[in-house]
Amino acid sequence: MSYDTKQTRVRNTTINRQKVQVTADFGMTYIMGNAQPYFTITGEVRKLTKKGQPFKGERGVISCGAVLDEIRKAFKTSLAPAVRWHLTGQNGLPMHYLANAGYWREMLQGRHENTRRCHDVARVAAFASTVVWGACESDSDQDLESLLQEEGPWKASRLYEYLVERQGALKAAFDADMAAIGVECITEEAQSKEDERVYRSALRGSLEHRGLRAALPPCKVAAAAYVSEKLGRPFELETPTC
């Protein structure tokens, strides 16, 4: 279960010479147990009838999920800049920011099994997508290919150093793009309330959340004390009896 602040936008357009309706769902999502909320943008591409109405039911769906290219094409001026931030945390860092960057650097250097050192356009594109390359003005001042091909330990490389240095600028770029589409961060208060809601549901026995019920003490008084400690504030059950 999760808490989100998603919005929905719909637009009829033509993609690959086919008239379609593109639906985009975007916003912040918080899942208890995650380090922080993160931004997602997903959607659905549906066939249109000759009269411009969407086909109903599953048979009308062309594709769905992370249809990022289709969202870019359908919402060129509004949502397109935000697509690059899919699965980015509220701190402005893409998922596994440094770890994924290091992985693609090693792939380009042929340091993984069944890979060879080469300038692979797809791998460079994967690296760029992983770190949202181009989001910061300073990115254009860097010789990316030279940085990617530099040998030596990952954490001692110039690329690693630069990626760490640009985190502040990355956060600023993320915030600007989120503000442009009306997406606000999920506050710590809202996250805490969602945690409490999940705990209450688990204590009622109506939810299996990542083994949460198994982790809770069987005695409700003890369980309430456990939850209070996790939330960092008082937590009481409706009928706290053992």
C-alpha positions in Angstrom: 0.0 0.0 0.0 1.2 3.5 -0.7 0.3 7.2 -0.5 0.7 9.4 -3.5 -0.2 12.9 -4.9 -0.7 11.8 -8.5 -2.4 13.8 -11.2 -3.8 12.7 -14.5 -3.7 14.3 -17.9 -5.2 13.0 -21.1 -4.5 14.0 -24.7 -5.5 12.7 -28.1 -2.7 12.6 -30.6 -1.2 10.7 -33.5 1.8 8.4 -32.9 3.3 6.4 -35.7 0.4 7.4 -38.0 -2.2 6.0 -35.6 -4.7 8.1 -33.7 -4.4 7.4 -30.0 -5.3 8.7 -26.6 -2.4 9.0 -24.2 -3.1 9.1 -20.5 -0.3 10.2 -18.1 -0.4 9.6 -14.3 2.4 11.5 -12.5 3.3 12.6 -9.0 5.1 11.7 -5.8 4.6 8.2 -4.3 5.5 7.2 -0.7 5.7 3.6 0.4 6.4 2.8 4.0 9.8 1.3 4.4 11.4 3.3 1.5 14.0 5.9 2.3 11.8 8.7 0.9 9.0 9.4 -1.6 9.9 9.3 -5.3 8.5 10.7 -8.5 6.8 8.4 -11.1 5.2 9.1 -14.4 3.4 6.3 -16.1 0.4 6.0 -18.4 -1.6 4.2 -21.0 -1.9 4.4 -24.8 -5.3 3.5 -26.2 -6.8 3.2 -29.7 -9.3 5.8 -30.9 -12.3 5.1 -33.0 -12.9 7.0 -36.3 -15.1 9.4 -34.2 -12.2 10.1 -31.9 -13.5 8.2 -28.9 -11.2 5.8 -27.0 -11.9 2.1 -27.5 -13.2 0.6 -24.2 -11.8 -2.4 -22.4 -8.5 -4.2 -22.6 -8.7 -4.7 -26.3 -8.3 -0.9 -26.8 -5.0 -0.7 -24.9 -1.9 -0.5 -27.1 0.6 -0.2 -24.3 0.7 0.8 -20.6 3.1 1.3 -17.7 6.3 3.3 -18.3 5.3 4.5 -21.7 7.8 7.4 -21.4 8.4 7.9 -25.2 4.7 8.1 -25.9 4.2 10.6 -23.0 7.0 12.7 -24.4 5.4 12.8 -27.8 1.9 13.5 -26.6 2.9 16.2 -24.0 5.8 17.9 -25.7 5.7 21.2 -23.9 4.2 20.3 -20.6 5.3 16.9 -19.3 8.2 16.0 -21.6 10.8 17.7 -19.4 9.6 15.7 -16.3 9.9 12.3 -18.0 13.6 12.1 -17.3 12.9 12.2 -13.6 10.9 8.9 -13.5 11.9 7.1 -10.2 13.8 10.0 -8.8 13.6 10.6 -5.1 12.5 13.9 -3.5 16.2 14.7 -2.9 16.6 15.0 -6.6 18.7 11.8 -7.0 17.7 9.1 -9.4 17.3 5.6 -8.0 20.7 4.1 -7.1 22.3 7.2 -8.5 26.0 6.5 -8.0 25.8 2.7 -8.0 24.0 2.6 -11.4 26.4 5.1 -12.8 29.4 3.0 -11.7 27.8 -0.1 -13.3 27.4 1.5 -16.7 30.9 2.9 -16.6 32.2 -0.6 -16.0 30.0 -2.0 -18.8 31.5 0.6 -21.2 35.0 -0.5 -20.1 34.2 -4.1 -20.6 34.7 -5.0 -17.0 31.7 -7.3 -16.7 31.5 -10.9 -17.9 30.6 -11.3 -21.6 31.2 -7.6 -22.3 34.0 -6.0 -24.2 35.4 -2.5 -24.0 33.8 -0.4 -26.7 32.0 2.8 -27.3 28.5 1.5 -27.3 25.9 4.2 -28.0 23.2 2.3 -26.1 25.4 2.0 -23.0 26.3 5.7 -23.1 22.6 6.5 -23.4 21.8 4.2 -20.5 24.4 5.9 -18.3 23.1 9.3 -19.3 19.5 8.3 -18.4 20.6 6.8 -15.1 22.2 10.1 -13.9 19.8 12.5 -15.8 22.8 13.8 -17.8 22.1 17.2 -19.2 19.8 18.3 -16.4 22.6 20.5 -14.9 24.2 23.4 -16.8 27.7 22.2 -15.8 27.1 18.9 -17.6 27.8 20.6 -20.9 31.3 21.6 -19.7 32.3 17.9 -19.1 33.9 15.6 -21.6 31.6 12.7 -20.9 33.3 10.1 -23.1 36.7 10.9 -21.5 35.3 10.5 -18.0 33.6 7.2 -18.9 36.8 5.7 -20.3 39.0 6.8 -17.4 40.4 3.7 -15.8 40.9 3.0 -12.1 38.7 2.5 -9.1 35.2 3.9 -9.4 35.2 6.0 -6.2 38.6 7.5 -7.1 37.6 8.6 -10.6 36.9 12.1 -11.8 33.4 11.0 -12.9 32.5 9.9 -9.4 33.8 13.1 -8.0 31.8 15.2 -10.5 28.6 13.2 -9.9 28.9 13.8 -6.2 29.5 17.6 -6.7 26.5 18.1 -9.0 23.9 16.7 -6.5 22.9 20.2 -5.4 22.4 21.4 -8.9 20.5 18.2 -9.7 18.1 18.8 -6.9 17.5 22.4 -8.1 16.8 21.2 -11.6 14.4 18.5 -10.2 12.6 21.0 -8.1 12.2 23.4 -11.0 10.7 20.7 -13.3 8.4 19.5 -10.6 7.1 23.0 -9.9 6.5 23.5 -13.6 4.0 20.6 -13.6 2.5 21.4 -10.2 4.0 18.5 -8.3 4.7 19.1 -4.6 6.9 17.0 -2.3 5.2 14.8 0.3 5.9 16.3 3.7 7.4 14.4 6.6 4.1 14.9 8.4 2.2 13.2 5.6 4.7 10.3 5.5 4.3 9.8 9.3 0.5 9.7 9.0 0.8 7.1 6.2 3.1 5.0 8.4 0.6 5.2 11.3 -2.3 4.2 8.9 -0.3 1.2 7.7 0.5 0.1 11.3 -3.1 0.4 12.4 -4.2 -1.7 9.5 -1.6 -4.3 10.3 -2.7 -4.4 14.0 -6.3 -5.0 12.9 -5.0 -8.0 11.1 -6.2 -6.8 7.7 -2.9 -6.2 6.0 0.3 -8.2 5.2 2.8 -5.5 4.5 6.4 -6.8 3.9 6.0 -9.1 6.9 4.9 -6.2 9.1 2.4 -8.2 11.1 4.9 -10.9 11.8 7.3 -8.2 13.2 4.7 -6.8 15.6 4.5 -8.2 19.1 1.4 -10.3 19.7 0.4 -8.3 22.8 -1.4 -5.1 21.7 0.1 -3.0 24.5 3.6 -4.1 23.5 2.7 -3.6 19.8 1.6 0.0 20.5 4.9 0.6 22.3 6.8 -0.9 19.3 4.9 1.4 16.9 5.5 4.5 19.1 9.2 3.8 18.9 9.2 3.4 15.1 7.1 6.5 14.6 9.1 8.6 17.1 5.8 9.8 18.8 3.0 8.5 21.0 0.8 5.9 19.4 -2.3 4.4 21.0 -4.7 1.7 19.9 -8.5 2.1 20.2 -8.6 -0.7 22.8 -5.0 -1.4 23.9 -5.5 -4.6 25.8 -3.5 -7.8 25.9 
